[in-house]
């Protein structure tokens, strides 16, 4: 993967990972990462000590509620956490023994999955309100108790919760939301790079016209 990142990135992540997540329950062979569910409340602090690595530098966590442009895929969204960390290992040089993909299963509102006998997740509609927040709170406290210096990246949470959870944790834990902050950071870097490539001073940036093409 490291030697052939341009060739394999579209397989490890977009677009192939979306298809993998849609079919994940039927493709499942072995667990890759950790699964915390709403039924594990009160047990997460002990559960984190089941992970064999004494040091974890990076966690990518999702609740499967807004996977790419595919919507609510429930527990099958773990593929996103796995794929994103594969890219961090390949492109950023992070030790593969010190990353942790996580799925927080609070149910799904995808009726097709709820009717699917092969679906691996909780067969219930999503938790909401204080019940939902309590699950995420317990998870955050548990992982930062065991790994105080870890970075937790929130990935593909529905907008309803993405902003609320970012505001809730950003001043307490070392965390960020990739869809809110990561996407914005990359977009801004591209725009500033365009100014620099023209040999123009950054002070010209606010005066420039920017054309955005496509839906992405």
Helices and strands as residue ranges (DSSP letters): H 5-12, H 16-22, H 24-27, E 34-37, G 38-40, H 44-47, G 48-50, E 58-62, G 74-77, H 78-92, G 96-98, E 99-105, H 111-114, H 129-146, E 151-154, H 159-169, E 175-177, I 178-182, H 183-197, G 202-207
